[in-house]
Amino acid sequence: MLFVKSFLEALKPMKLQGSTGSYRKKQNLLADYDRSDPNYPQELTRLKKLHKGSFNLLPKSASKILRLFKITDLTDSNPRNLGNTGITISVSNGNYTITKQ
């Protein structure tokens, strides 16, 4: 009996290693913050990974970005920063551009 008890105690650290925990409601192996959002604009994702650059946007993706960051007062003379991403969106003659410097 003593041998069985010590054997089971030795297995406890091995059992917990690599386990996601059976007490959780969902057994997801990937956390929510690591999941990619299919509705998030690809231009923003690509520009976030770059050190610096710029992209011209189609009106559909520009309106999606404006809705996502709740920007309502974008004008030719007033470019806006997109949160704390370091990306700026601007419009000139109806053409939207996002830049990262």
CORHUNOR-V235509 format. One record per pair of residues at least 6 apart in sequence whose C-alpha atoms are under 6 Angstrom apart, sorted by sequence separation. I is the first residue (numbers start at 1). J is the second residue. D is the distance in Angstrom with one decimal. If there is no record, write none. Layout:
BEGIN
i=I j=J d=D
i=I j=J d=D
END
This chain:
BEGIN
i=81 j=87 d=5.8
i=82 j=88 d=5.9
i=90 j=96 d=5.8
i=81 j=88 d=4.4
i=90 j=97 d=5.4
i=80 j=88 d=5.5
i=89 j=97 d=5.7
i=80 j=89 d=5.5
i=89 j=98 d=4.4
i=79 j=89 d=5.8
i=88 j=98 d=5.5
i=79 j=90 d=4.5
i=88 j=99 d=5.3
i=87 j=99 d=5.6
i=87 j=100 d=4.7
i=76 j=91 d=5.3
i=76 j=92 d=5.3
i=57 j=96 d=5.3
i=56 j=96 d=6.0
i=57 j=97 d=5.7
i=56 j=97 d=4.5
i=55 j=97 d=5.7
i=55 j=98 d=5.5
i=54 j=98 d=5.5
i=54 j=99 d=4.1
i=53 j=99 d=5.8
i=53 j=100 d=5.4
i=52 j=100 d=4.9
i=52 j=101 d=4.9
END
